């Protein structure tokens, strides 16, 4: 599923259009990505084992966040 948005605040601070993309399966995988028209992006991926990774990348390629939550 992909949903367009207007006037979202991107990680760089600009107010731009964006597209939210989400995919899921029945075993717990969740792909949740936001792409901004300036080139910034936010991602959150939840994996089958319960772990999750969140990244935030500015339009110039600078990594602002890269977090891994691992659950055992």
PyMOL Python script that loads the backbone (N, CA, C, O; Angstrom):
from pymol import cmd

cmd.read_pdbstr("""\
ATOM      1  N   UNK A   1       0.852  -1.159   0.000  1.00  0.00           N
ATOM      2  CA  UNK A   1       0.000   0.000   0.000  1.00  0.00           C
ATOM      3  C   UNK A   1       0.908   1.236   0.000  1.00  0.00           C
ATOM      4  O   UNK A   1       1.878   1.293   0.755  1.00  0.00           O
ATOM      5  N   UNK A   2       0.604   2.191  -0.818  1.00  0.00           N
ATOM      6  CA  UNK A   2       1.384   3.426  -0.897  1.00  0.00           C
ATOM      7  C   UNK A   2       0.424   4.609  -0.865  1.00  0.00           C
ATOM      8  O   UNK A   2      -0.535   4.667  -1.634  1.00  0.00           O
ATOM      9  N   UNK A   3       0.697   5.556   0.040  1.00  0.00           N
ATOM     10  CA  UNK A   3      -0.191   6.704   0.225  1.00  0.00           C
ATOM     11  C   UNK A   3       0.616   7.992   0.077  1.00  0.00           C
ATOM     12  O   UNK A   3       1.607   8.174   0.784  1.00  0.00           O
ATOM     13  N   UNK A   4       0.213   8.887  -0.825  1.00  0.00           N
ATOM     14  CA  UNK A   4       0.911  10.170  -0.947  1.00  0.00           C
ATOM     15  C   UNK A   4       0.431  11.170   0.116  1.00  0.00           C
ATOM     16  O   UNK A   4      -0.733  11.159   0.515  1.00  0.00           O
ATOM     17  N   UNK A   5       1.341  12.020   0.558  1.00  0.00           N
ATOM     18  CA  UNK A   5       1.041  13.086   1.508  1.00  0.00           C
ATOM     19  C   UNK A   5       1.582  14.401   0.965  1.00  0.00           C
ATOM     20  O   UNK A   5       2.540  14.411   0.192  1.00  0.00           O
ATOM     21  N   UNK A   6       0.985  15.481   1.360  1.00  0.00           N
ATOM     22  CA  UNK A   6       1.508  16.801   1.005  1.00  0.00           C
ATOM     23  C   UNK A   6       1.913  17.525   2.279  1.00  0.00           C
ATOM     24  O   UNK A   6       1.337  17.313   3.346  1.00  0.00           O
ATOM     25  N   UNK A   7       2.892  18.361   2.148  1.00  0.00           N
ATOM     26  CA  UNK A   7       3.346  19.234   3.234  1.00  0.00           C
ATOM     27  C   UNK A   7       3.742  18.465   4.499  1.00  0.00           C
ATOM     28  O   UNK A   7       3.259  18.752   5.594  1.00  0.00           O
ATOM     29  N   UNK A   8       4.629  17.486   4.322  1.00  0.00           N
ATOM     30  CA  UNK A   8       5.193  16.730   5.450  1.00  0.00           C
ATOM     31  C   UNK A   8       6.548  17.323   5.790  1.00  0.00           C
ATOM     32  O   UNK A   8       7.257  17.803   4.906  1.00  0.00           O
ATOM     33  N   UNK A   9       6.912  17.293   7.060  1.00  0.00           N
ATOM     34  CA  UNK A   9       8.234  17.761   7.467  1.00  0.00           C
ATOM     35  C   UNK A   9       9.236  16.626   7.290  1.00  0.00           C
ATOM     36  O   UNK A   9       9.125  15.582   7.933  1.00  0.00           O
ATOM     37  N   UNK A  10      10.209  16.838   6.418  1.00  0.00           N
ATOM     38  CA  UNK A  10      11.241  15.849   6.129  1.00  0.00           C
ATOM     39  C   UNK A  10      12.319  15.898   7.216  1.00  0.00           C
ATOM     40  O   UNK A  10      12.381  16.862   7.979  1.00  0.00           O
ATOM     41  N   UNK A  11      13.160  14.877   7.294  1.00  0.00           N
ATOM     42  CA  UNK A  11      14.244  14.883   8.274  1.00  0.00           C
ATOM     43  C   UNK A  11      15.193  16.080   8.156  1.00  0.00           C
ATOM     44  O   UNK A  11      15.834  16.454   9.138  1.00  0.00           O
ATOM     45  N   UNK A  12      15.290  16.674   6.989  1.00  0.00           N
ATOM     46  CA  UNK A  12      16.158  17.847   6.807  1.00  0.00           C
ATOM     47  C   UNK A  12      15.493  19.136   7.298  1.00  0.00           C
ATOM     48  O   UNK A  12      16.136  20.184   7.362  1.00  0.00           O
ATOM     49  N   UNK A  13      14.208  19.056   7.642  1.00  0.00           N
ATOM     50  CA  UNK A  13      13.483  20.226   8.125  1.00  0.00           C
ATOM     51  C   UNK A  13      12.607  20.900   7.089  1.00  0.00           C
ATOM     52  O   UNK A  13      11.784  21.748   7.433  1.00  0.00           O
ATOM     53  N   UNK A  14      12.770  20.535   5.820  1.00  0.00           N
ATOM     54  CA  UNK A  14      11.943  21.118   4.764  1.00  0.00           C
ATOM     55  C   UNK A  14      10.523  20.556   4.828  1.00  0.00           C
ATOM     56  O   UNK A  14      10.313  19.419   5.250  1.00  0.00           O
ATOM     57  N   UNK A  15       9.565  21.356   4.410  1.00  0.00           N
ATOM     58  CA  UNK A  15       8.185  20.906   4.273  1.00  0.00           C
ATOM     59  C   UNK A  15       7.980  20.545   2.803  1.00  0.00           C
ATOM     60  O   UNK A  15       8.005  21.412   1.930  1.00  0.00           O
ATOM     61  N   UNK A  16       7.776  19.243   2.541  1.00  0.00           N
ATOM     62  CA  UNK A  16       7.711  18.745   1.167  1.00  0.00           C
ATOM     63  C   UNK A  16       6.615  17.682   1.060  1.00  0.00           C
ATOM     64  O   UNK A  16       6.037  17.265   2.063  1.00  0.00           O
ATOM     65  N   UNK A  17       6.346  17.260  -0.160  1.00  0.00           N
ATOM     66  CA  UNK A  17       5.445  16.132  -0.384  1.00  0.00           C
ATOM     67  C   UNK A  17       6.172  14.837  -0.041  1.00  0.00           C
ATOM     68  O   UNK A  17       7.400  14.774  -0.083  1.00  0.00           O
ATOM     69  N   UNK A  18       5.405  13.810   0.297  1.00  0.00           N
ATOM     70  CA  UNK A  18       6.002  12.532   0.674  1.00  0.00           C
ATOM     71  C   UNK A  18       5.093  11.392   0.244  1.00  0.00           C
ATOM     72  O   UNK A  18       3.924  11.594  -0.085  1.00  0.00           O
ATOM     73  N   UNK A  19       5.659  10.184   0.255  1.00  0.00           N
ATOM     74  CA  UNK A  19       4.908   8.972  -0.058  1.00  0.00           C
ATOM     75  C   UNK A  19       5.206   7.941   1.027  1.00  0.00           C
ATOM     76  O   UNK A  19       6.365   7.621   1.290  1.00  0.00           O
ATOM     77  N   UNK A  20       4.158   7.429   1.650  1.00  0.00           N
ATOM     78  CA  UNK A  20       4.289   6.416   2.699  1.00  0.00           C
ATOM     79  C   UNK A  20       3.978   5.061   2.078  1.00  0.00           C
ATOM     80  O   UNK A  20       2.912   4.868   1.492  1.00  0.00           O
ATOM     81  N   UNK A  21       4.905   4.134   2.209  1.00  0.00           N
ATOM     82  CA  UNK A  21       4.740   2.793   1.644  1.00  0.00           C
ATOM     83  C   UNK A  21       4.780   1.782   2.779  1.00  0.00           C
ATOM     84  O   UNK A  21       5.679   1.829   3.619  1.00  0.00           O
ATOM     85  N   UNK A  22       3.810   0.863   2.812  1.00  0.00           N
ATOM     86  CA  UNK A  22       3.732  -0.142   3.874  1.00  0.00           C
ATOM     87  C   UNK A  22       3.383  -1.496   3.277  1.00  0.00           C
ATOM     88  O   UNK A  22       2.469  -1.618   2.461  1.00  0.00           O
ATOM     89  N   UNK A  23       4.130  -2.514   3.703  1.00  0.00           N
ATOM     90  CA  UNK A  23       3.875  -3.897   3.310  1.00  0.00           C
ATOM     91  C   UNK A  23       3.922  -4.757   4.566  1.00  0.00           C
ATOM     92  O   UNK A  23       4.676  -4.471   5.497  1.00  0.00           O
ATOM     93  N   UNK A  24       3.106  -5.819   4.586  1.00  0.00           N
ATOM     94  CA  UNK A  24       3.068  -6.732   5.723  1.00  0.00           C
ATOM     95  C   UNK A  24       2.829  -8.145   5.215  1.00  0.00           C
ATOM     96  O   UNK A  24       2.250  -8.347   4.148  1.00  0.00           O
ATOM     97  N   UNK A  25       3.288  -9.124   6.001  1.00  0.00           N
ATOM     98  CA  UNK A  25       2.893 -10.488   5.714  1.00  0.00           C
ATOM     99  C   UNK A  25       2.275 -11.096   6.980  1.00  0.00           C
ATOM    100  O   UNK A  25       2.253 -10.456   8.031  1.00  0.00           O
ATOM    101  N   UNK A  26       1.788 -12.296   6.878  1.00  0.00           N
ATOM    102  CA  UNK A  26       1.083 -12.932   7.998  1.00  0.00           C
ATOM    103  C   UNK A  26       2.017 -13.486   9.072  1.00  0.00           C
ATOM    104  O   UNK A  26       1.546 -13.929  10.119  1.00  0.00           O
ATOM    105  N   UNK A  27       3.322 -13.470   8.837  1.00  0.00           N
ATOM    106  CA  UNK A  27       4.270 -14.008   9.798  1.00  0.00           C
ATOM    107  C   UNK A  27       4.959 -12.936  10.638  1.00  0.00           C
ATOM    108  O   UNK A  27       5.836 -13.267  11.436  1.00  0.00           O
ATOM    109  N   UNK A  28       4.598 -11.678  10.487  1.00  0.00           N
ATOM    110  CA  UNK A  28       5.150 -10.625  11.325  1.00  0.00           C
ATOM    111  C   UNK A  28       6.076  -9.651  10.643  1.00  0.00           C
ATOM    112  O   UNK A  28       6.531  -8.702  11.282  1.00  0.00           O
ATOM    113  N   UNK A  29       6.378  -9.843   9.369  1.00  0.00           N
ATOM    114  CA  UNK A  29       7.233  -8.905   8.646  1.00  0.00           C
ATOM    115  C   UNK A  29       6.450  -7.633   8.334  1.00  0.00           C
ATOM    116  O   UNK A  29       5.343  -7.695   7.800  1.00  0.00           O
ATOM    117  N   UNK A  30       7.027  -6.482   8.668  1.00  0.00           N
ATOM    118  CA  UNK A  30       6.406  -5.194   8.363  1.00  0.00           C
ATOM    119  C   UNK A  30       7.470  -4.285   7.753  1.00  0.00           C
ATOM    120  O   UNK A  30       8.520  -4.062   8.356  1.00  0.00           O
ATOM    121  N   UNK A  31       7.200  -3.768   6.574  1.00  0.00           N
ATOM    122  CA  UNK A  31       8.057  -2.800   5.897  1.00  0.00           C
ATOM    123  C   UNK A  31       7.286  -1.486   5.893  1.00  0.00           C
ATOM    124  O   UNK A  31       6.196  -1.400   5.328  1.00  0.00           O
ATOM    125  N   UNK A  32       7.852  -0.471   6.521  1.00  0.00           N
ATOM    126  CA  UNK A  32       7.174   0.813   6.671  1.00  0.00           C
ATOM    127  C   UNK A  32       8.164   1.909   6.274  1.00  0.00           C
ATOM    128  O   UNK A  32       9.063   2.229   7.052  1.00  0.00           O
ATOM    129  N   UNK A  33       8.018   2.489   5.079  1.00  0.00           N
ATOM    130  CA  UNK A  33       8.965   3.458   4.535  1.00  0.00           C
ATOM    131  C   UNK A  33       8.258   4.751   4.164  1.00  0.00           C
ATOM    132  O   UNK A  33       7.127   4.735   3.678  1.00  0.00           O
ATOM    133  N   UNK A  34       8.934   5.871   4.397  1.00  0.00           N
ATOM    134  CA  UNK A  34       8.443   7.177   3.960  1.00  0.00           C
ATOM    135  C   UNK A  34       9.533   7.799   3.093  1.00  0.00           C
ATOM    136  O   UNK A  34      10.677   7.942   3.525  1.00  0.00           O
ATOM    137  N   UNK A  35       9.169   8.164   1.868  1.00  0.00           N
ATOM    138  CA  UNK A  35      10.074   8.800   0.924  1.00  0.00           C
ATOM    139  C   UNK A  35       9.617  10.243   0.705  1.00  0.00           C
ATOM    140  O   UNK A  35       8.455  10.484   0.377  1.00  0.00           O
ATOM    141  N   UNK A  36      10.515  11.189   0.882  1.00  0.00           N
ATOM    142  CA  UNK A  36      10.209  12.617   0.747  1.00  0.00           C
ATOM    143  C   UNK A  36      10.698  13.120  -0.603  1.00  0.00           C
ATOM    144  O   UNK A  36      11.697  12.624  -1.124  1.00  0.00           O
ATOM    145  N   UNK A  37      10.008  14.094  -1.172  1.00  0.00           N
ATOM    146  CA  UNK A  37      10.358  14.598  -2.505  1.00  0.00           C
ATOM    147  C   UNK A  37      11.733  15.266  -2.540  1.00  0.00           C
ATOM    148  O   UNK A  37      12.315  15.402  -3.615  1.00  0.00           O
ATOM    149  N   UNK A  38      12.261  15.682  -1.397  1.00  0.00           N
ATOM    150  CA  UNK A  38      13.592  16.287  -1.346  1.00  0.00           C
ATOM    151  C   UNK A  38      14.691  15.228  -1.397  1.00  0.00           C
ATOM    152  O   UNK A  38      15.861  15.556  -1.598  1.00  0.00           O
ATOM    153  N   UNK A  39      14.314  13.939  -1.212  1.00  0.00           N
ATOM    154  CA  UNK A  39      15.283  12.849  -1.236  1.00  0.00           C
ATOM    155  C   UNK A  39      15.527  12.210   0.119  1.00  0.00           C
ATOM    156  O   UNK A  39      16.176  11.167   0.192  1.00  0.00           O
ATOM    157  N   UNK A  40      15.027  12.802   1.187  1.00  0.00           N
ATOM    158  CA  UNK A  40      15.149  12.201   2.515  1.00  0.00           C
ATOM    159  C   UNK A  40      14.281  10.952   2.589  1.00  0.00           C
ATOM    160  O   UNK A  40      13.358  10.777   1.794  1.00  0.00           O
ATOM    161  N   UNK A  41      14.589  10.075   3.564  1.00  0.00           N
ATOM    162  CA  UNK A  41      13.743   8.897   3.759  1.00  0.00           C
ATOM    163  C   UNK A  41      13.823   8.414   5.203  1.00  0.00           C
ATOM    164  O   UNK A  41      14.836   8.581   5.882  1.00  0.00           O
ATOM    165  N   UNK A  42      12.728   7.814   5.646  1.00  0.00           N
ATOM    166  CA  UNK A  42      12.624   7.163   6.954  1.00  0.00           C
ATOM    167  C   UNK A  42      12.162   5.737   6.694  1.00  0.00           C
ATOM    168  O   UNK A  42      11.248   5.509   5.901  1.00  0.00           O
ATOM    169  N   UNK A  43      12.796   4.777   7.363  1.00  0.00           N
ATOM    170  CA  UNK A  43      12.378   3.396   7.203  1.00  0.00           C
ATOM    171  C   UNK A  43      12.245   2.734   8.567  1.00  0.00           C
ATOM    172  O   UNK A  43      12.985   3.043   9.501  1.00  0.00           O
ATOM    173  N   UNK A  44      11.306   1.834   8.661  1.00  0.00           N
ATOM    174  CA  UNK A  44      11.160   0.968   9.833  1.00  0.00           C
ATOM    175  C   UNK A  44      10.778  -0.409   9.319  1.00  0.00           C
ATOM    176  O   UNK A  44       9.737  -0.592   8.689  1.00  0.00           O
ATOM    177  N   UNK A  45      11.643  -1.372   9.602  1.00  0.00           N
ATOM    178  CA  UNK A  45      11.416  -2.742   9.173  1.00  0.00           C
ATOM    179  C   UNK A  45      11.349  -3.622  10.410  1.00  0.00           C
ATOM    180  O   UNK A  45      12.296  -3.670  11.195  1.00  0.00           O
ATOM    181  N   UNK A  46      10.239  -4.314  10.585  1.00  0.00           N
ATOM    182  CA  UNK A  46      10.067  -5.268  11.675  1.00  0.00           C
ATOM    183  C   UNK A  46      10.172  -6.659  11.061  1.00  0.00           C
ATOM    184  O   UNK A  46       9.495  -6.968  10.080  1.00  0.00           O
ATOM    185  N   UNK A  47      11.022  -7.491  11.645  1.00  0.00           N
ATOM    186  CA  UNK A  47      11.321  -8.804  11.082  1.00  0.00           C
ATOM    187  C   UNK A  47      10.568  -9.917  11.800  1.00  0.00           C
ATOM    188  O   UNK A  47       9.995  -9.711  12.870  1.00  0.00           O
ATOM    189  N   UNK A  48      10.581 -11.092  11.197  1.00  0.00           N
ATOM    190  CA  UNK A  48       9.845 -12.246  11.720  1.00  0.00           C
ATOM    191  C   UNK A  48      10.274 -12.630  13.131  1.00  0.00           C
ATOM    192  O   UNK A  48       9.465 -13.169  13.886  1.00  0.00           O
ATOM    193  N   UNK A  49      11.521 -12.370  13.506  1.00  0.00           N
ATOM    194  CA  UNK A  49      12.000 -12.743  14.836  1.00  0.00           C
ATOM    195  C   UNK A  49      11.651 -11.710  15.907  1.00  0.00           C
ATOM    196  O   UNK A  49      12.023 -11.876  17.069  1.00  0.00           O
ATOM    197  N   UNK A  50      10.938 -10.643  15.527  1.00  0.00           N
ATOM    198  CA  UNK A  50      10.538  -9.611  16.474  1.00  0.00           C
ATOM    199  C   UNK A  50      11.479  -8.428  16.535  1.00  0.00           C
ATOM    200  O   UNK A  50      11.162  -7.424  17.172  1.00  0.00           O
ATOM    201  N   UNK A  51      12.642  -8.522  15.881  1.00  0.00           N
ATOM    202  CA  UNK A  51      13.563  -7.398  15.873  1.00  0.00           C
ATOM    203  C   UNK A  51      13.062  -6.326  14.903  1.00  0.00           C
ATOM    204  O   UNK A  51      12.248  -6.601  14.021  1.00  0.00           O
ATOM    205  N   UNK A  52      13.556  -5.117  15.081  1.00  0.00           N
ATOM    206  CA  UNK A  52      13.143  -4.004  14.224  1.00  0.00           C
ATOM    207  C   UNK A  52      14.338  -3.093  13.973  1.00  0.00           C
ATOM    208  O   UNK A  52      15.177  -2.907  14.855  1.00  0.00           O
ATOM    209  N   UNK A  53      14.417  -2.525  12.773  1.00  0.00           N
ATOM    210  CA  UNK A  53      15.464  -1.571  12.429  1.00  0.00           C
ATOM    211  C   UNK A  53      14.800  -0.304  11.917  1.00  0.00           C
ATOM    212  O   UNK A  53      13.899  -0.348  11.079  1.00  0.00           O
ATOM    213  N   UNK A  54      15.269   0.839  12.443  1.00  0.00           N
ATOM    214  CA  UNK A  54      14.773   2.144  12.024  1.00  0.00           C
ATOM    215  C   UNK A  54      15.953   2.937  11.491  1.00  0.00           C
ATOM    216  O   UNK A  54      16.994   3.024  12.142  1.00  0.00           O
ATOM    217  N   UNK A  55      15.789   3.518  10.299  1.00  0.00           N
ATOM    218  CA  UNK A  55      16.817   4.395   9.745  1.00  0.00           C
ATOM    219  C   UNK A  55      16.179   5.697   9.281  1.00  0.00           C
ATOM    220  O   UNK A  55      15.028   5.739   8.845  1.00  0.00           O
ATOM    221  N   UNK A  56      16.969   6.749   9.392  1.00  0.00           N
ATOM    222  CA  UNK A  56      16.572   8.056   8.886  1.00  0.00           C
ATOM    223  C   UNK A  56      17.767   8.588   8.104  1.00  0.00           C
ATOM    224  O   UNK A  56      18.870   8.695   8.640  1.00  0.00           O
ATOM    225  N   UNK A  57      17.542   8.921   6.827  1.00  0.00           N
ATOM    226  CA  UNK A  57      18.612   9.395   5.958  1.00  0.00           C
ATOM    227  C   UNK A  57      18.188  10.719   5.343  1.00  0.00           C
ATOM    228  O   UNK A  57      17.115  10.831   4.750  1.00  0.00           O
ATOM    229  N   UNK A  58      19.050  11.718   5.494  1.00  0.00           N
ATOM    230  CA  UNK A  58      18.802  13.029   4.897  1.00  0.00           C
ATOM    231  C   UNK A  58      19.075  12.977   3.402  1.00  0.00           C
ATOM    232  O   UNK A  58      19.789  12.088   2.940  1.00  0.00           O
ATOM    233  N   UNK A  59      18.519  13.917   2.632  1.00  0.00           N
ATOM    234  CA  UNK A  59      18.618  13.920   1.171  1.00  0.00           C
ATOM    235  C   UNK A  59      20.060  13.978   0.652  1.00  0.00           C
ATOM    236  O   UNK A  59      20.314  13.597  -0.490  1.00  0.00           O
ATOM    237  N   UNK A  60      21.000  14.445   1.470  1.00  0.00           N
ATOM    238  CA  UNK A  60      22.405  14.485   1.051  1.00  0.00           C
ATOM    239  C   UNK A  60      23.145  13.196   1.401  1.00  0.00           C
ATOM    240  O   UNK A  60      24.359  13.105   1.214  1.00  0.00           O
ATOM    241  N   UNK A  61      22.415  12.196   1.909  1.00  0.00           N
ATOM    242  CA  UNK A  61      23.006  10.903   2.229  1.00  0.00           C
ATOM    243  C   UNK A  61      23.474  10.753   3.665  1.00  0.00           C
ATOM    244  O   UNK A  61      23.903   9.670   4.061  1.00  0.00           O
ATOM    245  N   UNK A  62      23.400  11.820   4.455  1.00  0.00           N
ATOM    246  CA  UNK A  62      23.840  11.727   5.848  1.00  0.00           C
ATOM    247  C   UNK A  62      22.873  10.860   6.648  1.00  0.00           C
ATOM    248  O   UNK A  62      21.662  11.085   6.636  1.00  0.00           O
ATOM    249  N   UNK A  63      23.419   9.874   7.336  1.00  0.00           N
ATOM    250  CA  UNK A  63      22.638   8.982   8.175  1.00  0.00           C
ATOM    251  C   UNK A  63      22.358   9.678   9.507  1.00  0.00           C
ATOM    252  O   UNK A  63      23.284   9.981  10.259  1.00  0.00           O
ATOM    253  N   UNK A  64      21.088   9.927   9.794  1.00  0.00           N
ATOM    254  CA  UNK A  64      20.693  10.619  11.019  1.00  0.00           C
ATOM    255  C   UNK A  64      20.343   9.653  12.133  1.00  0.00           C
ATOM    256  O   UNK A  64      20.482   9.988  13.310  1.00  0.00           O
ATOM    257  N   UNK A  65      19.886   8.448  11.776  1.00  0.00           N
ATOM    258  CA  UNK A  65      19.548   7.432  12.781  1.00  0.00           C
ATOM    259  C   UNK A  65      19.649   6.062  12.140  1.00  0.00           C
ATOM    260  O   UNK A  65      19.298   5.876  10.975  1.00  0.00           O
ATOM    261  N   UNK A  66      20.137   5.105  12.920  1.00  0.00           N
ATOM    262  CA  UNK A  66      20.203   3.709  12.500  1.00  0.00           C
ATOM    263  C   UNK A  66      20.110   2.885  13.775  1.00  0.00           C
ATOM    264  O   UNK A  66      21.121   2.593  14.414  1.00  0.00           O
ATOM    265  N   UNK A  67      18.912   2.520  14.130  1.00  0.00           N
ATOM    266  CA  UNK A  67      18.659   1.820  15.390  1.00  0.00           C
ATOM    267  C   UNK A  67      18.170   0.417  15.120  1.00  0.00           C
ATOM    268  O   UNK A  67      17.293   0.203  14.283  1.00  0.00           O
ATOM    269  N   UNK A  68      18.749  -0.551  15.843  1.00  0.00           N
ATOM    270  CA  UNK A  68      18.305  -1.929  15.763  1.00  0.00           C
ATOM    271  C   UNK A  68      17.826  -2.346  17.142  1.00  0.00           C
ATOM    272  O   UNK A  68      18.579  -2.286  18.115  1.00  0.00           O
ATOM    273  N   UNK A  69      16.575  -2.767  17.222  1.00  0.00           N
ATOM    274  CA  UNK A  69      16.001  -3.312  18.448  1.00  0.00           C
ATOM    275  C   UNK A  69      15.893  -4.808  18.247  1.00  0.00           C
ATOM    276  O   UNK A  69      15.098  -5.278  17.432  1.00  0.00           O
ATOM    277  N   UNK A  70      16.689  -5.553  18.987  1.00  0.00           N
ATOM    278  CA  UNK A  70      16.666  -7.009  18.870  1.00  0.00           C
ATOM    279  C   UNK A  70      15.972  -7.605  20.078  1.00  0.00           C
ATOM    280  O   UNK A  70      16.247  -7.219  21.215  1.00  0.00           O
ATOM    281  N   UNK A  71      15.089  -8.529  19.837  1.00  0.00           N
ATOM    282  CA  UNK A  71      14.362  -9.197  20.896  1.00  0.00           C
ATOM    283  C   UNK A  71      14.684 -10.679  20.835  1.00  0.00           C
ATOM    284  O   UNK A  71      14.680 -11.273  19.757  1.00  0.00           O
ATOM    285  N   UNK A  72      14.958 -11.270  21.966  1.00  0.00           N
ATOM    286  CA  UNK A  72      15.283 -12.703  22.003  1.00  0.00           C
ATOM    287  C   UNK A  72      14.174 -13.475  22.630  1.00  0.00           C
ATOM    288  O   UNK A  72      14.264 -14.697  22.750  1.00  0.00           O
TER     289      UNK A  72
END
""", "prot")
cmd.dss("prot")
cmd.show_as("cartoon", "prot")
cmd.util.cbc("prot")
cmd.orient("prot")
